[in-house]
Amino acid sequence: MGERAGPARRTTSLYDLRVVVDRVEGRSVCGLSAGDYFEVTESSRVRIPAGRHFCMFALAAALPLLAAKQRKQPVGDWLESDSFVACPDPDERVVMRIERIRRRRIPTEDLT
């Protein structure tokens, strides 16, 4: 009789995300412009395009929402329909949009 190669691996379905500067309604002291972005891939990897930057305060404003946006939420949950977050600096008024860019299956034991 054949043996199994090992126990079946459980996986979790998560979205890779892109956080894009949608608009700057004030003065951009941090140097961000519409279209600038960072990505969160493979559950916890933050990627900023080579030669670019992203303001740590704007990034910090988005962080609390990212784990929830990586997962499909129940119908009617506000996180399924609302994708905007704002930088806390009232003079800059940087508005960012959280986009789901890819869905991937990750072995559950590999998640942080």
C-alpha positions, 0 to 999 in steps of 0.5 A: 500500500502507498503511504501519504507523503505527510499530513495534508497542509492547511492553507489560508487565503489572503489578499496581497494589498497595494496602498495608493495615494489617491489624492493630497488635499493639502500641502505634501510636506512628506513628498508623497504624490497621487499614485505613490504606493506600497504593497503588502504581499505574502501576509507580511512583506512590505514593499516600496518601489525601488528609488521611492519612499513612503511616509512612515506616518501615512504608512502607520495610519493604514497599518491597523486596517491591513490585516482585515483587508487581507481577508474576505469580510462578511457581506455588509461589513464596512471593510468590504466597501470602504477602502480609504484611510487618511494620514493623521497630519491635518495640513497634508490631508493625504488620502490613501486607497487600499486595493486588493491586488492578488489572492494567494493561498499560504500554508497556515503554519507559514503565517506570522 
